[in-house]
Amino acid sequence: MMSSFWVIVACIGLALITLITRAFFMIPERELPLPTWLKRGLKYAPLAALAAVIAPEIVMSNGQLIGSLADARLPALAASVVYFFYKRSILGTIALGMAIYLPLHIGMGW
C-alpha cells in the first residue's frame, strides 16, 4: 500500500505534467512554425475525436455489436444524418435525433 508521501508526490507530478503539456503552446515567445500537412491534418482532429467517441455508442451495446435492427439509435441516426445534410444545423440534428430516440427507447423499449 502506498504511503501518504508517495500519494502526494504522485499528485504533484501529475499536476506538473498537466501544467507543462497544456501550456506548451504558450511558453514560446513566437509562433511555432508548423508544416502545411500538419496544419491541414489538425483541422480534422475535432471531427475525428467526435467520431471516435460517438461511433462505438451507435454500433455497440454492452461491449457487443448491435445484433438487431430494433434499436432506437439506428432510426434516430438515420433521420439525424438526413436532416443535417439538408439543413446543416447542429442543434436541429441533435433535437431531431433525441425526438426520435426517446419515444422509441422509453416508449417502445427498443
Secondary structure, DSSP 8 states (H G I E B T S, - for coil): ---HHHHHHHHHHHHHHHHHHHHTTTSSSS-----HHHHHHHTTHHHHHHHHHHHHHHHEETTEE---S--THHHHHHHHHHHHHHH--HHHHHHHHHHHHHIIIIIS--
